């Protein structure tokens, strides 16, 4: 678990937390808050084989 100050952006830290997991072996969904749904996070998730799922 990583805690960051409230004024730090969620999306950059979300990418840092996801990267160490590396590619997944099969279809996997990553459930995330809207704060993590930016283009860079979606691109990284797709590159690693995750489908990013955020609330509508």
PDB file of N, CA, C and O in Angstrom:
ATOM      1  N   UNK A   1       0.848  -1.152   0.000  1.00  0.00           N
ATOM      2  CA  UNK A   1       0.000   0.000   0.000  1.00  0.00           C
ATOM      3  C   UNK A   1       0.907   1.232   0.000  1.00  0.00           C
ATOM      4  O   UNK A   1       1.965   1.262   0.629  1.00  0.00           O
ATOM      5  N   UNK A   2       0.449   2.232  -0.725  1.00  0.00           N
ATOM      6  CA  UNK A   2       1.179   3.493  -0.777  1.00  0.00           C
ATOM      7  C   UNK A   2       0.228   4.630  -0.419  1.00  0.00           C
ATOM      8  O   UNK A   2      -0.855   4.747  -0.991  1.00  0.00           O
ATOM      9  N   UNK A   3       0.635   5.450   0.515  1.00  0.00           N
ATOM     10  CA  UNK A   3      -0.150   6.625   0.874  1.00  0.00           C
ATOM     11  C   UNK A   3       0.585   7.857   0.377  1.00  0.00           C
ATOM     12  O   UNK A   3       1.801   7.976   0.534  1.00  0.00           O
ATOM     13  N   UNK A   4      -0.158   8.762  -0.218  1.00  0.00           N
ATOM     14  CA  UNK A   4       0.436  10.001  -0.716  1.00  0.00           C
ATOM     15  C   UNK A   4      -0.331  11.182  -0.132  1.00  0.00           C
ATOM     16  O   UNK A   4      -1.482  11.026   0.277  1.00  0.00           O
ATOM     17  N   UNK A   5       0.281  12.346  -0.086  1.00  0.00           N
ATOM     18  CA  UNK A   5      -0.436  13.530   0.385  1.00  0.00           C
ATOM     19  C   UNK A   5      -1.657  13.809  -0.500  1.00  0.00           C
ATOM     20  O   UNK A   5      -1.647  13.523  -1.697  1.00  0.00           O
ATOM     21  N   UNK A   6      -2.684  14.358   0.095  1.00  0.00           N
ATOM     22  CA  UNK A   6      -3.927  14.605  -0.621  1.00  0.00           C
ATOM     23  C   UNK A   6      -3.810  15.532  -1.816  1.00  0.00           C
ATOM     24  O   UNK A   6      -4.647  15.478  -2.718  1.00  0.00           O
ATOM     25  N   UNK A   7      -2.785  16.388  -1.844  1.00  0.00           N
ATOM     26  CA  UNK A   7      -2.673  17.332  -2.954  1.00  0.00           C
ATOM     27  C   UNK A   7      -1.896  16.744  -4.137  1.00  0.00           C
ATOM     28  O   UNK A   7      -1.755  17.408  -5.165  1.00  0.00           O
ATOM     29  N   UNK A   8      -1.393  15.522  -4.013  1.00  0.00           N
ATOM     30  CA  UNK A   8      -0.702  14.875  -5.138  1.00  0.00           C
ATOM     31  C   UNK A   8      -1.738  14.275  -6.070  1.00  0.00           C
ATOM     32  O   UNK A   8      -2.793  13.823  -5.624  1.00  0.00           O
ATOM     33  N   UNK A   9      -1.445  14.269  -7.349  1.00  0.00           N
ATOM     34  CA  UNK A   9      -2.387  13.715  -8.321  1.00  0.00           C
ATOM     35  C   UNK A   9      -2.505  12.207  -8.201  1.00  0.00           C
ATOM     36  O   UNK A   9      -1.504  11.516  -8.014  1.00  0.00           O
ATOM     37  N   UNK A  10      -3.721  11.695  -8.308  1.00  0.00           N
ATOM     38  CA  UNK A  10      -3.950  10.257  -8.215  1.00  0.00           C
ATOM     39  C   UNK A  10      -3.419   9.502  -9.427  1.00  0.00           C
ATOM     40  O   UNK A  10      -2.787   8.456  -9.279  1.00  0.00           O
ATOM     41  N   UNK A  11      -3.670  10.025 -10.621  1.00  0.00           N
ATOM     42  CA  UNK A  11      -3.332   9.289 -11.836  1.00  0.00           C
ATOM     43  C   UNK A  11      -1.844   8.946 -11.956  1.00  0.00           C
ATOM     44  O   UNK A  11      -1.533   7.797 -12.268  1.00  0.00           O
ATOM     45  N   UNK A  12      -0.910   9.869 -11.727  1.00  0.00           N
ATOM     46  CA  UNK A  12       0.502   9.479 -11.820  1.00  0.00           C
ATOM     47  C   UNK A  12       0.870   8.375 -10.833  1.00  0.00           C
ATOM     48  O   UNK A  12       1.650   7.483 -11.165  1.00  0.00           O
ATOM     49  N   UNK A  13       0.321   8.429  -9.637  1.00  0.00           N
ATOM     50  CA  UNK A  13       0.621   7.390  -8.647  1.00  0.00           C
ATOM     51  C   UNK A  13      -0.050   6.078  -9.021  1.00  0.00           C
ATOM     52  O   UNK A  13       0.494   5.006  -8.757  1.00  0.00           O
ATOM     53  N   UNK A  14      -1.203   6.152  -9.621  1.00  0.00           N
ATOM     54  CA  UNK A  14      -1.869   4.925 -10.078  1.00  0.00           C
ATOM     55  C   UNK A  14      -1.016   4.183 -11.086  1.00  0.00           C
ATOM     56  O   UNK A  14      -0.921   2.956 -11.042  1.00  0.00           O
ATOM     57  N   UNK A  15      -0.397   4.917 -11.990  1.00  0.00           N
ATOM     58  CA  UNK A  15       0.481   4.283 -12.982  1.00  0.00           C
ATOM     59  C   UNK A  15       1.693   3.663 -12.299  1.00  0.00           C
ATOM     60  O   UNK A  15       2.113   2.563 -12.657  1.00  0.00           O
ATOM     61  N   UNK A  16       2.251   4.357 -11.329  1.00  0.00           N
ATOM     62  CA  UNK A  16       3.415   3.816 -10.601  1.00  0.00           C
ATOM     63  C   UNK A  16       3.049   2.547  -9.840  1.00  0.00           C
ATOM     64  O   UNK A  16       3.871   1.638  -9.718  1.00  0.00           O
ATOM     65  N   UNK A  17       1.827   2.478  -9.331  1.00  0.00           N
ATOM     66  CA  UNK A  17       1.395   1.293  -8.601  1.00  0.00           C
ATOM     67  C   UNK A  17       1.106   0.121  -9.537  1.00  0.00           C
ATOM     68  O   UNK A  17       1.289  -1.034  -9.154  1.00  0.00           O
ATOM     69  N   UNK A  18       0.663   0.403 -10.744  1.00  0.00           N
ATOM     70  CA  UNK A  18       0.306  -0.643 -11.698  1.00  0.00           C
ATOM     71  C   UNK A  18       1.525  -1.242 -12.392  1.00  0.00           C
ATOM     72  O   UNK A  18       1.560  -2.445 -12.650  1.00  0.00           O
ATOM     73  N   UNK A  19       2.515  -0.426 -12.693  1.00  0.00           N
ATOM     74  CA  UNK A  19       3.684  -0.876 -13.456  1.00  0.00           C
ATOM     75  C   UNK A  19       4.373  -2.121 -12.881  1.00  0.00           C
ATOM     76  O   UNK A  19       4.712  -3.017 -13.654  1.00  0.00           O
ATOM     77  N   UNK A  20       4.597  -2.221 -11.562  1.00  0.00           N
ATOM     78  CA  UNK A  20       5.304  -3.391 -11.035  1.00  0.00           C
ATOM     79  C   UNK A  20       4.574  -4.723 -11.247  1.00  0.00           C
ATOM     80  O   UNK A  20       5.205  -5.780 -11.218  1.00  0.00           O
ATOM     81  N   UNK A  21       3.273  -4.686 -11.456  1.00  0.00           N
ATOM     82  CA  UNK A  21       2.540  -5.923 -11.678  1.00  0.00           C
ATOM     83  C   UNK A  21       2.887  -6.549 -13.019  1.00  0.00           C
ATOM     84  O   UNK A  21       2.751  -7.759 -13.197  1.00  0.00           O
ATOM     85  N   UNK A  22       3.331  -5.735 -13.954  1.00  0.00           N
ATOM     86  CA  UNK A  22       3.706  -6.244 -15.268  1.00  0.00           C
ATOM     87  C   UNK A  22       2.498  -6.760 -16.036  1.00  0.00           C
ATOM     88  O   UNK A  22       1.356  -6.601 -15.606  1.00  0.00           O
ATOM     89  N   UNK A  23       2.768  -7.379 -17.177  1.00  0.00           N
ATOM     90  CA  UNK A  23       1.676  -7.889 -18.010  1.00  0.00           C
ATOM     91  C   UNK A  23       0.912  -9.020 -17.312  1.00  0.00           C
ATOM     92  O   UNK A  23       1.493  -9.821 -16.581  1.00  0.00           O
ATOM     93  N   UNK A  24      -0.385  -9.066 -17.551  1.00  0.00           N
ATOM     94  CA  UNK A  24      -1.212 -10.153 -17.024  1.00  0.00           C
ATOM     95  C   UNK A  24      -1.294 -11.254 -18.078  1.00  0.00           C
ATOM     96  O   UNK A  24      -1.158 -10.991 -19.273  1.00  0.00           O
ATOM     97  N   UNK A  25      -1.516 -12.477 -17.632  1.00  0.00           N
ATOM     98  CA  UNK A  25      -1.497 -13.610 -18.560  1.00  0.00           C
ATOM     99  C   UNK A  25      -2.807 -13.815 -19.307  1.00  0.00           C
ATOM    100  O   UNK A  25      -2.823 -14.480 -20.343  1.00  0.00           O
ATOM    101  N   UNK A  26      -3.884 -13.268 -18.813  1.00  0.00           N
ATOM    102  CA  UNK A  26      -5.168 -13.420 -19.481  1.00  0.00           C
ATOM    103  C   UNK A  26      -6.004 -12.176 -19.292  1.00  0.00           C
ATOM    104  O   UNK A  26      -5.561 -11.215 -18.664  1.00  0.00           O
ATOM    105  N   UNK A  27      -7.214 -12.186 -19.831  1.00  0.00           N
ATOM    106  CA  UNK A  27      -8.085 -11.023 -19.696  1.00  0.00           C
ATOM    107  C   UNK A  27      -8.324 -10.693 -18.222  1.00  0.00           C
ATOM    108  O   UNK A  27      -8.728 -11.559 -17.445  1.00  0.00           O
ATOM    109  N   UNK A  28      -8.077  -9.464 -17.849  1.00  0.00           N
ATOM    110  CA  UNK A  28      -8.255  -9.032 -16.463  1.00  0.00           C
ATOM    111  C   UNK A  28      -8.823  -7.628 -16.427  1.00  0.00           C
ATOM    112  O   UNK A  28      -8.461  -6.778 -17.241  1.00  0.00           O
ATOM    113  N   UNK A  29      -9.712  -7.393 -15.482  1.00  0.00           N
ATOM    114  CA  UNK A  29     -10.282  -6.067 -15.320  1.00  0.00           C
ATOM    115  C   UNK A  29      -9.648  -5.383 -14.125  1.00  0.00           C
ATOM    116  O   UNK A  29      -9.430  -5.995 -13.079  1.00  0.00           O
ATOM    117  N   UNK A  30      -9.360  -4.118 -14.296  1.00  0.00           N
ATOM    118  CA  UNK A  30      -8.801  -3.288 -13.239  1.00  0.00           C
ATOM    119  C   UNK A  30      -9.868  -2.266 -12.867  1.00  0.00           C
ATOM    120  O   UNK A  30     -10.158  -1.359 -13.648  1.00  0.00           O
ATOM    121  N   UNK A  31     -10.447  -2.405 -11.693  1.00  0.00           N
ATOM    122  CA  UNK A  31     -11.501  -1.497 -11.250  1.00  0.00           C
ATOM    123  C   UNK A  31     -10.851  -0.304 -10.564  1.00  0.00           C
ATOM    124  O   UNK A  31     -10.070  -0.464  -9.626  1.00  0.00           O
ATOM    125  N   UNK A  32     -11.180   0.891 -11.042  1.00  0.00           N
ATOM    126  CA  UNK A  32     -10.523   2.096 -10.539  1.00  0.00           C
ATOM    127  C   UNK A  32     -11.522   3.243 -10.422  1.00  0.00           C
ATOM    128  O   UNK A  32     -12.563   3.249 -11.079  1.00  0.00           O
ATOM    129  N   UNK A  33     -11.191   4.190  -9.594  1.00  0.00           N
ATOM    130  CA  UNK A  33     -11.957   5.411  -9.432  1.00  0.00           C
ATOM    131  C   UNK A  33     -11.759   6.291 -10.669  1.00  0.00           C
ATOM    132  O   UNK A  33     -10.788   6.110 -11.404  1.00  0.00           O
ATOM    133  N   UNK A  34     -12.644   7.216 -10.898  1.00  0.00           N
ATOM    134  CA  UNK A  34     -12.528   8.117 -12.053  1.00  0.00           C
ATOM    135  C   UNK A  34     -11.223   8.899 -12.087  1.00  0.00           C
ATOM    136  O   UNK A  34     -10.770   9.294 -13.161  1.00  0.00           O
ATOM    137  N   UNK A  35     -10.623   9.126 -10.945  1.00  0.00           N
ATOM    138  CA  UNK A  35      -9.366   9.874 -10.899  1.00  0.00           C
ATOM    139  C   UNK A  35      -8.259   9.170 -11.680  1.00  0.00           C
ATOM    140  O   UNK A  35      -7.258   9.793 -12.033  1.00  0.00           O
ATOM    141  N   UNK A  36      -8.434   7.880 -11.950  1.00  0.00           N
ATOM    142  CA  UNK A  36      -7.401   7.091 -12.629  1.00  0.00           C
ATOM    143  C   UNK A  36      -7.720   6.822 -14.104  1.00  0.00           C
ATOM    144  O   UNK A  36      -7.010   6.049 -14.748  1.00  0.00           O
ATOM    145  N   UNK A  37      -8.760   7.436 -14.648  1.00  0.00           N
ATOM    146  CA  UNK A  37      -9.180   7.066 -15.997  1.00  0.00           C
ATOM    147  C   UNK A  37      -8.591   7.919 -17.123  1.00  0.00           C
ATOM    148  O   UNK A  37      -9.155   7.945 -18.216  1.00  0.00           O
ATOM    149  N   UNK A  38      -7.508   8.597 -16.898  1.00  0.00           N
ATOM    150  CA  UNK A  38      -6.896   9.418 -17.946  1.00  0.00           C
ATOM    151  C   UNK A  38      -6.327   8.577 -19.080  1.00  0.00           C
ATOM    152  O   UNK A  38      -6.197   7.359 -18.960  1.00  0.00           O
ATOM    153  N   UNK A  39      -5.993   9.234 -20.169  1.00  0.00           N
ATOM    154  CA  UNK A  39      -5.471   8.541 -21.353  1.00  0.00           C
ATOM    155  C   UNK A  39      -4.198   7.753 -21.051  1.00  0.00           C
ATOM    156  O   UNK A  39      -4.028   6.633 -21.533  1.00  0.00           O
ATOM    157  N   UNK A  40      -3.300   8.342 -20.246  1.00  0.00           N
ATOM    158  CA  UNK A  40      -2.042   7.655 -19.943  1.00  0.00           C
ATOM    159  C   UNK A  40      -2.289   6.385 -19.137  1.00  0.00           C
ATOM    160  O   UNK A  40      -1.634   5.369 -19.375  1.00  0.00           O
ATOM    161  N   UNK A  41      -3.217   6.424 -18.194  1.00  0.00           N
ATOM    162  CA  UNK A  41      -3.530   5.239 -17.393  1.00  0.00           C
ATOM    163  C   UNK A  41      -4.198   4.174 -18.250  1.00  0.00           C
ATOM    164  O   UNK A  41      -3.883   2.990 -18.136  1.00  0.00           O
ATOM    165  N   UNK A  42      -5.118   4.597 -19.108  1.00  0.00           N
ATOM    166  CA  UNK A  42      -5.773   3.633 -20.004  1.00  0.00           C
ATOM    167  C   UNK A  42      -4.759   2.975 -20.935  1.00  0.00           C
ATOM    168  O   UNK A  42      -4.826   1.770 -21.180  1.00  0.00           O
ATOM    169  N   UNK A  43      -3.825   3.762 -21.451  1.00  0.00           N
ATOM    170  CA  UNK A  43      -2.808   3.227 -22.358  1.00  0.00           C
ATOM    171  C   UNK A  43      -1.911   2.221 -21.633  1.00  0.00           C
ATOM    172  O   UNK A  43      -1.629   1.149 -22.168  1.00  0.00           O
ATOM    173  N   UNK A  44      -1.465   2.556 -20.429  1.00  0.00           N
ATOM    174  CA  UNK A  44      -0.621   1.641 -19.663  1.00  0.00           C
ATOM    175  C   UNK A  44      -1.377   0.372 -19.322  1.00  0.00           C
ATOM    176  O   UNK A  44      -0.839  -0.726 -19.465  1.00  0.00           O
ATOM    177  N   UNK A  45      -2.616   0.505 -18.873  1.00  0.00           N
ATOM    178  CA  UNK A  45      -3.422  -0.669 -18.535  1.00  0.00           C
ATOM    179  C   UNK A  45      -3.579  -1.573 -19.753  1.00  0.00           C
ATOM    180  O   UNK A  45      -3.422  -2.789 -19.642  1.00  0.00           O
ATOM    181  N   UNK A  46      -3.885  -1.001 -20.902  1.00  0.00           N
ATOM    182  CA  UNK A  46      -4.043  -1.791 -22.123  1.00  0.00           C
ATOM    183  C   UNK A  46      -2.728  -2.460 -22.523  1.00  0.00           C
ATOM    184  O   UNK A  46      -2.719  -3.618 -22.940  1.00  0.00           O
ATOM    185  N   UNK A  47      -1.639  -1.743 -22.397  1.00  0.00           N
ATOM    186  CA  UNK A  47      -0.318  -2.293 -22.727  1.00  0.00           C
ATOM    187  C   UNK A  47       0.010  -3.509 -21.859  1.00  0.00           C
ATOM    188  O   UNK A  47       0.658  -4.451 -22.315  1.00  0.00           O
ATOM    189  N   UNK A  48      -0.444  -3.478 -20.611  1.00  0.00           N
ATOM    190  CA  UNK A  48      -0.173  -4.579 -19.680  1.00  0.00           C
ATOM    191  C   UNK A  48      -1.258  -5.662 -19.717  1.00  0.00           C
ATOM    192  O   UNK A  48      -1.167  -6.657 -18.998  1.00  0.00           O
ATOM    193  N   UNK A  49      -2.282  -5.469 -20.554  1.00  0.00           N
ATOM    194  CA  UNK A  49      -3.323  -6.474 -20.703  1.00  0.00           C
ATOM    195  C   UNK A  49      -4.533  -6.296 -19.808  1.00  0.00           C
ATOM    196  O   UNK A  49      -5.388  -7.180 -19.747  1.00  0.00           O
ATOM    197  N   UNK A  50      -4.622  -5.186 -19.121  1.00  0.00           N
ATOM    198  CA  UNK A  50      -5.760  -4.903 -18.244  1.00  0.00           C
ATOM    199  C   UNK A  50      -6.829  -4.133 -19.001  1.00  0.00           C
ATOM    200  O   UNK A  50      -6.523  -3.350 -19.900  1.00  0.00           O
ATOM    201  N   UNK A  51      -8.085  -4.358 -18.634  1.00  0.00           N
ATOM    202  CA  UNK A  51      -9.180  -3.515 -19.104  1.00  0.00           C
ATOM    203  C   UNK A  51      -9.541  -2.592 -17.934  1.00  0.00           C
ATOM    204  O   UNK A  51      -9.989  -3.064 -16.889  1.00  0.00           O
ATOM    205  N   UNK A  52      -9.351  -1.304 -18.102  1.00  0.00           N
ATOM    206  CA  UNK A  52      -9.627  -0.343 -17.040  1.00  0.00           C
ATOM    207  C   UNK A  52     -11.132  -0.110 -16.956  1.00  0.00           C
ATOM    208  O   UNK A  52     -11.761   0.288 -17.937  1.00  0.00           O
ATOM    209  N   UNK A  53     -11.704  -0.360 -15.784  1.00  0.00           N
ATOM    210  CA  UNK A  53     -13.138  -0.194 -15.551  1.00  0.00           C
ATOM    211  C   UNK A  53     -13.309   0.913 -14.512  1.00  0.00           C
ATOM    212  O   UNK A  53     -12.801   0.818 -13.394  1.00  0.00           O
ATOM    213  N   UNK A  54     -14.037   1.969 -14.903  1.00  0.00           N
ATOM    214  CA  UNK A  54     -14.296   3.089 -13.991  1.00  0.00           C
ATOM    215  C   UNK A  54     -15.799   3.353 -13.938  1.00  0.00           C
ATOM    216  O   UNK A  54     -16.524   2.977 -14.860  1.00  0.00           O
ATOM    217  N   UNK A  55     -16.273   3.993 -12.872  1.00  0.00           N
ATOM    218  CA  UNK A  55     -17.704   4.297 -12.783  1.00  0.00           C
ATOM    219  C   UNK A  55     -18.138   5.209 -13.922  1.00  0.00           C
ATOM    220  O   UNK A  55     -17.351   6.021 -14.408  1.00  0.00           O
ATOM    221  N   UNK A  56     -19.391   5.074 -14.345  1.00  0.00           N
ATOM    222  CA  UNK A  56     -19.897   5.944 -15.425  1.00  0.00           C
ATOM    223  C   UNK A  56     -19.996   7.389 -14.997  1.00  0.00           C
ATOM    224  O   UNK A  56     -20.402   8.241 -15.788  1.00  0.00           O
TER     225      UNK A  56
END
